[in-house]
Amino acid sequence: MKIISHQLKFKKPSGTSRGILTTKMSYFPVEMINGELKAIGEVSLIQGLSPDHPAQVSDLLVKLINDSNRTPDHSALQNFPAAYFGNEIYLKSSESNHPFELFVSTFQEGKTGIPINGLIWMGTKNEMYSQIKEKIDQGYRCIKLKIGAIDINEELSLLKHVRSQFDSSEITLRVDANGAFSPMNAMNYLEQLALLKVHSIEQPIMAGQIDEMARLCEASPLPIALDEELIGIKSYREKEDLLKTIKPHFIILKPSLIGGWDHSDEWIQIADSMTIGWWATSALESNVGLNAIAQWLSTKEITIPQGLGTGGLFANNISSPLYIDKGYLYNNPESSWDISVLLKNNHGHFNRR
């Protein structure tokens, strides 16, 4: 087993509330036997957001994966959610008949797709509208906009323009503020967004302002979803206390940021017990991590679009059978994976059977 680092390069600079992204790093634990891939995982790190420290990831993974019991060590990984998820993927991959077939489902078999939202990156009003038009033309019926980078009035004007052409029965609009608003001005923006029949807003204020977020959730005319608020919450009791206090309408699950499938399943169990909705979102993983999230999701009862439309962002992604058609993510079982971009040679192509 070895750890391969790979810097994913965005096809075009992508704007977020934290700045413009052009690259991001992932680490891949890989096991090869006689030139054949036997197991693979992915540790996806987002600078400034992921709790994992890059310098510690490789040594930590090697230690855990070589552990004789081959099970995740919760105590060793509690501060490394991306490494935890990468370890989960690797171990599941090593136990499967095929390294990329992690869960048995109709999605993995290519019979059903997963509904997803079309992601709109921050930019000028014209740039964002161009992205929206492209997504709608491609068949998406749920559009998610990242807001908070340009003037809020420009963003509201953009949303009004979209609503003038498509009502809420035709196009679902979600917005993600990434904590761009303050507790003082957030309600004013929530009221204006509600008038436009926006489905929900993710993280209107910065994480960690528990009382302020609870007050917003109680009074907001617009459903609020917690995103960054979940990062760093480790124990079942802490998760339960957070949701009991804030009482959000939705939570957003990003396995690379909250500790993989195990912790995501805990969040789902607690949210379901409190009648809180949820959906899952990829966190700029390559197709390896995206596949792991999609296959896990395909075992759940999915009722609303998920956030899995990130596979086409990178110029040097791992080639995979995943594809998008009319707002659904599919897996083509007749296609093959090709990890040669990781191996830097001609031995990276592996048939599914």
N, C-alpha and C positions, 0 to 999 in steps of 0.2 A: 504494500500500500504506500502511496505517496500523495503529497499535497501539491496540487498545481494551482498557482495563482494566475488569474486572467483578468486583465483590465478591459471591461466592456466599454465600447465607444458608441455614443449616441450618434444616430444618423444625422441629426441636426440638434443644436443646442436647445435644451428643454428648460423652460422657466418655471421656477417654484418660488414660494415665499422665502426660501432660504438662498435664493440666487439662481444662477444659470448652471445647469449640469451639462457637462460634455463627456465625462467618463465616470465610471464607478467600478469598484473592485469586488471580485468574488474569488473564493478559494474552494477548490474541488478535491475532496478526498477520493482517490481513485485506486481500484485494485485491478491489476491486469495479470492474467495467467496465460502464458504462451501467446501473447499478442492479442488475447481476447478480453474484452471488458467483462469483469465479474461484478463490480459494484461501483457506484458513484453517488456522491452527495454534493451539496452546495452550501457554502456559507456566504451569504450575500450581505455586504456591509455598505451602509449609506453614511458617508462622512457627515458628522455633526448631528446624527440622529441615532445610529446604532449604538447600543451600550457596549458592544464588544470592542476590545482593543485589538487592532490588527496584529500587533507584534506578538500577542499571546495565542492567537487562533491556531496556528499550525501545530505548535507544541502540545496544546490542549487536545486537539483532535487526534494526533498520533497516540497520545497516552490513553485516551478513552477507547479508541477503535481497537487498539491492541490489547485492551483489557480482556481477560479470559472469559468473563461472564457475558461480554458483548451486549450489555444493556446500558442505557444512558445513566450517568451518575448525576442525580439531581443536585446534590450539594456542590459538586465541582462545577456544574454548569449554570447555577442559578443567576450568575451575573453575566452570562454569555448566551443570550437567547438565540442569536444567529448560529453560533456553534452548536447549540443544543439541537436546533432544527437540522443543520447539516449532518449531525451525527444520526439523528432519527432517519433521515433520507438514506444515508449510507447503509445503515443496518438493515432497513427494510429492503433496500436494493440487493444487499448481499444474501438475503433470505429468499428472494424471488427467483422464479425460473428464468426471468429476463430482467436485466438491471434497471430497465425503465418501466416495467409493469409492476406497480406497487400495490394497487388495490383492484380487486375484481369488480367491475361495474360495466354498465352498458356504455358509459362514456369511453372507458378504456378499450372496449370492444368496437368502438366506432359507430354505435347504433344511436346514440343521443348526444346532444350538445348541451353546453352550459350557457345560459343567458348572461351576457356581460354588458357593462356600460362602456360607452365610447369616451375616452379620456381626452380632455381639452387642456393643453398646457397654457400657462400664462404667456401673455404677449400683448401687443397692441390690440385695440378693439377690432380692427380689420383682420389682423392675423388670427384672432380667436374666432371671429365669425367664419373665416375661411375654413378653419378646422371643423367647426360645427357643421357647416354645409357639407363638407366632405364626409363626415361620419353619418349624417342623415342619408346622404346619397348612397352610402355603403350598406344601409339597411338597419343601422342602430336605432333603437327606439327608447334608449335610456342614455342620456348625455350627462357627463360629470365635468364641471368646470372648476378649475383651481382659481380662486379669487383672492384679492388682497394685495396684488403687486402693483396694479395701476389704480387710477382714481376710481373709487367705489361708484361714483355717478356714471362713469364710463361703463363699468361692468353692469350696473343696473340697466343702463340704456341698451346694452347688448342683449341682456336677458329679456327685456321688454320687446325688442325686435324679434327675437326667436318666438316669444309667446304670441306675437301678432300674426305669426304664420302657422304656428302649431299649438293647439291647445293641449291641456294636460292629458287628455285621453289619447292623443297621438304621440307626444314626446314627453317622457319623464325627464325632468331637470333636477340634477343634484349639484350642490356646490360644496367645495372644500376650502375653508378659510385658513387651515393650518395655523390657527391662533392669531390671525391678523387683526382681530378687533379687540378693543379694550372692554372691560366690564361696564364702563360708563356709556359707551356708544353702541354696544352690541345689539341691544334691544331695538333701537331705531332701525338698524339694518335688517334684523330678523323680521320686523313688521313689513318692511318694504319687499323683502323677498317672499313673504307669505302671500302678499297680494298678487304675485306672479305665479302662484301655485307651484312653487318649488317643492320638490318631494322632501328634501332634508338638507341640513347643513352639517358638515363635519367640523368639529373642533373650532367653534367660533372664537373662543378665547384661548390663551396659552394654557397648556396643561399645568396642573398643580394648584390651580385656584378653585379648590373643591367647593367651598361655600358659594362662591360667585357662579360657578357652573350649575350648581344645584338650583340656585334662584332663577337662572336663565331657563333651565329645563322646566321648572314649575310654571313659569309665566309665558314662555315663548309660544307664539301662534304657529311656529314652524318647528317640525320635529328636529331634534338635535341628536347627532351621532358622535360618540366618543371615539377618538382615534389615538393620537399621541398620549392621551390620558391613561391608556392601558399599559404603556411601556414602563417597565420597572416594577410592576405589581406582580409579586411572585407567589404568595401563598393563596390557597383557596379562600381563607378567611379574609385576606386583604381584598381579593376580588369581590367577594360577597359584600363587604363593608362599603366598598367604593360604589357599587351599583345601588345598594340600599340608600346611600347618602345622596347621590346625584340624581338617581332615577331618570336616566336618559331614555330616549325613545328607541335608539339603536346603538349598537357597538360595532366597530370595524375591526376585523381580525386580520392581522398581518403576521403570519407565523414566524418570519425572520426577525421580527421586532419584539415578539411577546413570548417566545419559547416553544415554537413548533406546534405539532399536532396535539401533543399532550395538554399544553396550556390553553390552546384554542378550544379543545373539547371541554375543559373546565369552564371557560368563559361561556360557552354555549349552554352548558348545563345550568349554570347560575342564571343566565339571561332568560332561558326558557322558563325557569321557575318563577321569574318575576314578570313574565309576559313582555320582555324587552326584545325587540327585533335585532337581527344581525345580518351582516354579510361579510365575506372575506375578500381580501385584496392582496395582490402580489405587491412586493416591495422592491421592484427593480431587479428581481432575480433574472438569471438567464433562463433559457427554456428548460433547463434541468430542474430548477426550483419551481418554475411555473407549472411544469408537469406534475411535480409532487403535490402542489397545492390543489391543482385541478382534480387529480385523481382522488385525493382525500375528500374534496368537496362533493365529488360525484357519489359518495356513499351517504350523503346527507339529503334531507328533504329541502330542496332549494325552491323558494317561492318568489324571490326577487333577483334582479340582475346582480352579478358579482363583479369584482374589479380585477379582471384577469386579461386585460387587453394590452399588456406591456411587451409581448413577445416580439413585436415588430419594431421596437425602439432602437435596437442596436445593429450596427453595421457588421459586427463580428460575433454574433450570437451563435450558439451551438445549433446546428441544423437538426430539426426535429419533425415528427409527424403532426404536430399541433398546427391548426390553421383556424382562421376566423371566417365565418360566412353569415352575413345578414345579422350581425349582433350576437352570434353564438360562437363559442369556442368548441372546436371539435378535435378529435384524435383520429388520424387515418391509420388503421392497423396494417394497411398494405405498404406504408412508407417506412423508412428506416431512419435511425439516428446516425449522426456523423459527428464524432468528437475530435476530428483531426485538427480543428482550430486550437484545441487544448494540447494535443500531443505534438503538434508541429511536424508531423511526418505523414506518411501514406497509410498508416495502420490504424486510423481512427474510425473506420466505417464498420458498423456492427449490424448485421441483419437481426430482425426481431425474432426470427426462428432459425 
